[in-house]
Amino acid sequence: MPKRTVKPRPDWVMTFAFEWVNLADGAADLESLVMKGDRLYPLYRKKDPIKIALKDFKRTPTPVHRLVDVDSPEWMRARAAEPEDLPF
């Protein structure tokens, strides 16, 4: 049997982190997810990192900026202040 060229820990951690980023549609910090995966590896190393990422993603609260009501007055004020809308 050939010798493994990739160590299991980095492979598991990166799979976890990339799957989490994929689930978040790219709106996640890869560096913090790699650190989180490194902390989770000793506990879940025998489990599929993709399933662990999905479970962790589902338990993570939705960011507040994704819950904005686009018809609210706050949203309209924020849109009015964006640079592309300024009249110069």
Rosetta blueprint (number, residue, H / E / L):
1 M L
2 P L
3 K L
4 R L
5 T L
6 V L
7 K L
8 P H
9 R H
10 P H
11 D H
12 W H
13 V H
14 M H
15 T H
16 F H
17 A H
18 F H
19 E H
20 W H
21 V H
22 N H
23 L H
24 A L
25 D L
26 G L
27 A L
28 A L
29 D L
30 L H
31 E H
32 S H
33 L H
34 V H
35 M H
36 K H
37 G H
38 D H
39 R H
40 L H
41 Y H
42 P H
43 L H
44 Y H
45 R L
46 K L
47 K L
48 D L
49 P H
50 I H
51 K H
52 I H
53 A H
54 L H
55 K H
56 D H
57 F H
58 K H
59 R H
60 T L
61 P L
62 T L
63 P L
64 V H
65 H H
66 R H
67 L H
68 V L
69 D L
70 V L
71 D L
72 S L
73 P H
74 E H
75 W H
76 M H
77 R H
78 A H
79 R H
80 A H
81 A L
82 E L
83 P H
84 E H
85 D H
86 L L
87 P L
88 F L
